[in-house]
Amino acid sequence: MLVIDSSVFVDSLFEKNEARNRMAKELLKSIEDLLIFIPSFSS
């Protein structure tokens, strides 16, 4: 089981920080065949 922090998804969507965007996209691409759990958060 793999749990991904929501910041990885945010970084992959927005190019505010080019290095973080690139790393997030690379990470998500490298694990695309795994079962991933995304923690929920509430305010």
C-alpha positions as a printed NumPy array, in Angstrom:
array([[  0.   ,   0.   ,   0.   ],
       [  1.22 ,   3.458,  -0.862],
       [ -0.127,   6.671,   0.635],
       [  0.508,   9.91 ,  -1.233],
       [  0.298,  13.301,   0.405],
       [ -2.13 ,  15.66 ,  -1.304],
       [  0.672,  18.176,  -1.877],
       [  2.099,  15.838,  -4.521],
       [ -1.124,  16.089,  -6.505],
       [ -1.267,  19.86 ,  -6.075],
       [  2.349,  20.206,  -7.21 ],
       [  1.628,  18.081, -10.269],
       [ -1.253,  20.338, -11.305],
       [  0.277,  23.771, -10.795],
       [  3.573,  25.024, -12.182],
       [  4.268,  27.606,  -9.484],
       [  7.521,  25.84 ,  -8.658],
       [  8.938,  24.146, -11.767],
       [ 11.179,  21.73 ,  -9.856],
       [  8.378,  20.522,  -7.563],
       [  6.013,  20.214, -10.529],
       [  8.499,  18.079, -12.441],
       [  9.285,  15.844,  -9.436],
       [  5.593,  15.334,  -8.639],
       [  4.814,  14.366, -12.228],
       [  7.761,  11.958, -12.318],
       [  6.701,  10.356,  -9.044],
       [  3.09 ,   9.92 , -10.147],
       [  4.179,   8.467, -13.468],
       [  6.52 ,   5.986, -11.763],
       [  3.769,   4.634,  -9.5  ],
       [  0.843,   4.676, -11.926],
       [  0.423,   0.885, -11.804],
       [  0.276,   0.683,  -7.991],
       [ -2.72 ,   0.836,  -5.702],
       [ -2.606,   4.282,  -4.131],
       [ -4.512,   5.595,  -1.145],
       [ -5.092,   9.308,  -0.816],
       [ -5.704,  10.536,   2.726],
       [ -8.756,  12.693,   3.149],
       [ -8.652,  15.964,   4.989],
       [-11.348,  18.144,   6.38 ],
       [-11.469,  21.623,   7.769]])
